[in-house]
Amino acid sequence: MQIPPWVFDFLQQYGFWALLLISFIAATIFPLSSEAAMIASIVLGLNWVEAVIACSIGNCLAVSFNYMLGAIAGKPLLPRLEKSRGGRKARFWVEKYGIYSLWLSWTPILGDPITIAAGVFRLHLLKYILIVFSLRIFRYAIVGVFLG
């Protein structure tokens, strides 16, 4: 995914906080790559450990927001989720496999809709947090270690 020039400027100017915000936005329905932003921020001089922390915090806050959105909006949100291929697959996986579907929550395209569907179907919150947060943090740690 190509990073728009404004993202570089934003990362260069605000560093850690910009990366945290981009990681939050990327885990919602907006088409941004938090990994690409993380790589860009490291290239621009942010320490890789700080980059992992910023991405992890932003992304974990976002998937918490996604779960709450699904839980609050509930089943009326499903038709909206069904409009995308990723949303249809996410619903299928969550309905069929329940909590085990969360092991796919780190994947591109499918992962973020799974976090919303998990809220709609009110999967066990503590298990949700343990699985989803761990996978998201691990994903950033892998990228950070290779770049650090």
C-alpha positions as CSV (number, residue, x, y, z in Angstrom):
1,M,0.0,0.0,0.0
2,Q,1.4,3.4,-1.0
3,I,1.5,6.0,1.8
4,P,0.1,9.4,0.9
5,P,2.6,12.3,1.3
6,W,0.5,13.9,4.1
7,V,1.0,10.8,6.2
8,F,4.8,11.3,6.0
9,D,4.5,14.9,7.0
10,F,2.1,14.0,9.8
11,L,4.5,11.3,11.1
12,Q,7.5,13.5,10.8
13,Q,5.8,16.3,12.7
14,Y,4.1,14.4,15.5
15,G,6.0,11.1,15.6
16,F,4.7,8.7,18.3
17,W,1.3,10.4,18.6
18,A,0.7,10.5,14.8
19,L,1.6,6.8,14.6
20,L,-0.8,6.0,17.4
21,L,-3.6,7.9,15.7
22,I,-2.9,6.3,12.3
23,S,-2.9,2.8,13.9
24,F,-6.2,3.6,15.5
25,I,-7.7,4.7,12.2
26,A,-6.2,1.8,10.3
27,A,-8.0,-0.7,12.5
28,T,-11.4,0.8,11.8
29,I,-12.9,0.8,8.3
30,F,-10.5,3.3,6.7
31,P,-8.0,1.9,4.2
32,L,-4.7,2.7,5.9
33,S,-1.8,0.4,6.6
34,S,-0.5,0.8,10.1
35,E,2.5,-1.4,9.3
36,A,3.4,0.8,6.4
37,A,3.1,3.9,8.7
38,M,5.2,2.1,11.3
39,I,7.9,1.4,8.8
40,A,7.8,5.0,7.6
41,S,8.0,6.3,11.1
42,I,11.1,4.1,11.8
43,V,12.7,5.3,8.6
44,L,11.9,8.9,9.7
45,G,13.8,8.3,13.0
46,L,11.3,7.0,15.5
47,N,12.8,4.2,17.7
48,W,11.4,0.8,16.8
49,V,10.3,0.1,20.4
50,E,8.4,3.3,20.5
51,A,6.8,2.5,17.1
52,V,5.7,-0.9,18.4
53,I,4.2,0.7,21.5
54,A,2.4,3.4,19.5
55,C,1.0,1.0,17.0
56,S,0.0,-1.5,19.6
57,I,-1.8,1.1,21.8
58,G,-3.6,2.7,18.8
59,N,-4.6,-0.6,17.3
60,C,-5.8,-2.1,20.5
61,L,-7.9,0.9,21.3
62,A,-9.4,0.7,17.8
63,V,-10.3,-3.0,18.1
64,S,-11.9,-2.2,21.5
65,F,-13.9,0.5,19.7
66,N,-14.9,-2.0,17.0
67,Y,-16.1,-4.5,19.5
68,M,-18.1,-1.9,21.4
69,L,-19.6,-0.6,18.2
70,G,-20.7,-4.1,17.3
71,A,-22.0,-4.7,20.8
72,I,-23.9,-1.4,21.0
73,A,-25.3,-1.4,17.4
74,G,-26.0,-5.1,17.5
75,K,-27.7,-7.1,14.7
76,P,-28.9,-4.0,12.8
77,L,-25.2,-3.5,12.0
78,L,-25.0,-6.8,10.1
79,P,-26.4,-5.6,6.8
80,R,-23.8,-2.9,6.7
81,L,-21.1,-5.4,7.5
82,E,-22.4,-7.7,4.7
83,K,-21.7,-5.0,2.1
84,S,-18.0,-5.9,1.8
85,R,-16.5,-9.3,1.0
86,G,-14.4,-9.1,4.2
87,G,-17.5,-8.3,6.2
88,R,-19.4,-11.3,4.8
89,K,-16.5,-13.6,5.5
90,A,-16.1,-12.2,9.0
91,R,-19.7,-12.8,9.8
92,F,-19.4,-16.3,8.5
93,W,-16.3,-17.1,10.6
94,V,-17.7,-15.5,13.8
95,E,-21.1,-17.3,13.5
96,K,-19.5,-20.7,12.7
97,Y,-16.4,-20.7,14.9
98,G,-17.2,-18.1,17.6
99,I,-14.2,-17.3,19.8
100,Y,-11.9,-19.3,17.6
101,S,-12.5,-16.9,14.7
102,L,-10.5,-14.3,16.6
103,W,-7.3,-16.1,15.6
104,L,-7.9,-14.5,12.2
105,S,-8.3,-11.0,13.6
106,W,-4.7,-10.0,12.8
107,T,-5.2,-10.6,9.1
108,P,-5.7,-7.8,6.5
109,I,-9.2,-7.3,5.1
110,L,-10.8,-9.9,7.3
111,G,-9.4,-8.9,10.7
112,D,-11.1,-5.6,11.4
113,P,-14.6,-6.8,10.3
114,I,-14.1,-9.8,12.6
115,T,-13.6,-7.5,15.6
116,I,-16.9,-5.7,14.8
117,A,-18.7,-9.0,14.3
118,A,-17.3,-10.3,17.6
119,G,-19.1,-7.4,19.3
120,V,-22.3,-8.0,17.4
121,F,-22.3,-11.6,18.5
122,R,-21.0,-10.6,21.9
123,L,-18.1,-13.0,22.1
124,H,-16.6,-13.4,25.6
125,L,-14.9,-10.0,26.2
126,L,-11.9,-11.2,28.2
127,K,-11.1,-13.9,25.7
128,Y,-11.5,-11.3,22.9
129,I,-9.0,-9.0,24.6
130,L,-6.5,-11.7,25.3
131,I,-6.5,-13.1,21.8
132,V,-7.0,-10.0,19.7
133,F,-4.6,-7.7,21.6
134,S,-1.9,-10.4,21.8
135,L,-2.1,-11.0,18.0
136,R,-2.0,-7.3,17.2
137,I,0.9,-6.6,19.5
138,F,2.8,-9.6,18.2
139,R,2.3,-8.5,14.6
140,Y,3.9,-5.1,15.4
141,A,6.7,-6.6,17.4
142,I,7.7,-8.9,14.5
143,V,7.8,-5.9,12.1
144,G,9.8,-3.8,14.7
145,V,12.3,-6.5,15.5
146,F,13.1,-6.9,11.8
147,L,13.5,-3.2,11.3
148,G,15.2,-2.5,14.6
